[in-house]
């Protein structure tokens, strides 16, 4: 399970880094980094949500689209793992 979570985390990290690169933002980021603090805007968050849905082939329920779930990579990871477990 830990390897699965690490894989989910690495995939999310890749998505966030791609958005940062697209915006020409060079920022050090780890799983605890607050996404707004590294430079993601509200529009970037929408793009991240769509990218997560495409990457993990899931639809994030409306009830899970909260600022808390998009606060950090770790928060996103927990929400996604939870959604993937529900779907399995």
N, C-alpha and C positions, 0 to 999 in steps of 0.2 A: 504493500500500500504506500509505503514511503517513497519508493521509486516512482510509482504512479503520480503521486503528488509533486515530486520533483520535476517530472516530465511536463505536467500541467503548468507548473510555475515557469519552467524554461520557455514553453510556448507562449505564455502571456508576456514574459519579459521580451521575447522577440517581437511581439506585436507592438508593445509600448515603444521599444527602441526604433522600430520602423516609423512610427508616427513622429517621434522626436527628430529622426533624421530628415523626414519629409519637411519638417518645420525648421530645419537647420539649427536645431538645438542640441548642443553637446552637453550632456549632463550625466553624471555618475548616478546609476540607479540600482537599487537592490530591492528585495521583496518587501522591505519595510518603508521604503521611500513613499512619501505622500505624492500622489500623481500630480496634484495641482502645484505642489512646490517645485517639481522638476520641469514644469512648463506646459502641462496639458491644459487646454482651454475646455470650455463646455462643449464646443463643437468637436474637439478631439475626443472627448469622452463618448460622444455619440458614435464617432468613427470607431473607437475602441470597442464599444458594445457590439457594433455590427461585425467587426473583425473577429471578436470572440465567438459570436454565433456561427460565423462561417468556419472558423478554425476548428471548433469542437462539434460542428454539425448539430447545434441545438438552438432552441428558441428560449431566450431568457424570459421567464414569466414577469409580467408587469410588476408584481409584488416584490420582485428581487431587484428591480432597477431603482436602487436607492443610492444616495451619496455615500453611505457607509460601505456598500459593496464595491464601489468604485474609488475608494479612498487610497488603496495601495494594491500592489500585486498580490500580497498575501491575502487581503480581503477578497479579491477577485478569485484567487485560487480556491479558497474555502467555499465560496458560492458555486463555482463551476463544478468542483468535485461533488458537492452536495447534489447539484442538478444531474450530473452524470450517474450518480448512484441511484437517484430516483428513477431515471430512465432505464437502468439496467434490470 
